[in-house]
Amino acid sequence: MIFEHAQARSPQPSDHAVAPHRALFRLVIAVGLLQPILLGTVGLAQNTPSIDTLLASSYAEHHLEPAPLCDDNTFIRRVTLDLIGRIPTHKEWLAFRREGDRAALVERLLASPEFPRFWSHLWTTAAVGYGNAYGIDRELLRRWFERQIAREVPYDEIVRELLTAEGASGVHGPVNFLVRYPEEPATKVCRLFLGVRLECARCHDHPFDRWTRADFDAMNRFFAGLRIEELGEGNLMVRDGRPEAEESDLPRFLTGARPRTHRWREELAYYLTHCKPFARAYVNRLWYHFFGRGIVEPVDDFSSQNPPSVPLLLEFLRQQAVEQQFQLKPMIRLLVLSEAYQRSSVLNDARDVHHRLFAVHTVKPLTAEQYFESVRTALGQPENETLRRAFLGSMADRNLDDDFIATWEYRETIQDLLHKMAASIDVPKRPPEQWFEILLSREPTPEEGARCRGHTSAEVFFALVMGSEFAFNH
């Protein structure tokens, strides 16, 4: 079955169960640790599943030669953009050139206050878009996300709070998620947290999957008791009434489970965060962010007609998510320190199958946020949230309240973005060749150095910023 329930927490032995047999317990552990050496099976651990061993099997099955690992310049730029949303500073680049420790770099980025801030922007955009539709307080929701990520609150707890929150939208950040979707909230909930396009069954049974119109209606019924009342301008009260229904009209989760109390949203949150598709959708979204495409692609289309490109990999990551108790940082470490993430994006004769099986790294365009923050970092300008919001809000040719399920699907042209920033850009004077190190995290080639001669620092800066190498994460 596609929808099965699973424990979201790995059971732990209680202290009192171990204490009476502590000496015997230690002996068993010691023998267990020595057994591979005594039996000559030290290499057995090499057969333990991992991202890279599972992908290696897929490469062999399809007779693929994967791309080599990327160089240090590419890695620091790639992982810095992916973890904190900007290019590395010149000082950070120089330090990494001396050290070359990729694992230590990842730890520094995860420990940076820029990490929860960047990821709060990602999650807020995925949840409600860029605008303030239906009177939501988007920034309040974003700050709430940032606090949860900084406190390392598990992902499943964050989602439960989003689904069950009550209070004033101008005071309590997470209530703004459901305020944004006053009609048919189950549609967004299923797409975002389960990767299921339930809206295709809104008017008729899903043409390509198992979901029926009855499933659609039954899922939305979990929110039948939701009450949203206006308190004043820019402030809405979200609370639960006491929903009543006959047995046949009770809400029904996609697994078939029905609520046993009147607290329907709380029971929905429990069912959702304890089913296997929740963990699969979670790891698939993280994979998509770091690899440029999901194991299931698109990320919100888990269905019998759209199987994962590497099924065993998806299941391995799901199991890891449960064992890690949905902690974000351990999963990120697992992904970005894999050889798969560190592969080069350059491979001669790469075909679509190389990208589907992650044998070569997919090049991703910078998001508007990454572009803004990277230019600011290169120029050494201080953070300016007002300018940042104005820049994002000036994107007139996109609907700010659209459903931003996929981060990389649409981006403005670099020329349009730069035009919006140019008025506030004051390029500092530097040796023109140094802009290659600052903007691209690499030294110029001899040919590029020769072309810089006779050009001002500002001319080289704008030439590089408007080029495709800067505009993409390779």
Secondary structure, 3 states (H helix, E strand, C coil): CCCCECCCCCCCCCHHHHHHHHHHHHHHHHHHHHHHHHCCCHHHHHHCCCHHHHHHHHHHHCCCCCCCECCHHHHHHHHHHHHHCCCCCHHHHHHHHHHCCHHHHHHHHHHCCHHHHHHHHHHHHHHHCCCCHHHCCHHHHHHHHHHHHHCCCCHHHHHHHHHHCCEECCCCCCHHHHHCCCCCHHHHHHHHHHCCCHHHHCCCCCCCCCCCHHHHHHHHHHHCCEEEEEEECCEEEEEECCCCCCHHHCCCCCCCCCCCCCCHHHHHHHHHHCEHHHHHHHHHHHHHHHHCCCCCCCCCCCECCECCCCHHHHHHHHHHHHHCCCCHHHHHHHHHCCCCCCECCCCCCCCHHHHHCCCCCCCEECCHHHHHHHHHHHHCCCCCHHHHHHHHHCCCCCCCCCCCCCCCCCCCCHHHHHHHHHCCCCCCCCCCCHHHHHHHCCCCCHHHHHHHCCCCHHHHHHHHHCCHHHHEEC
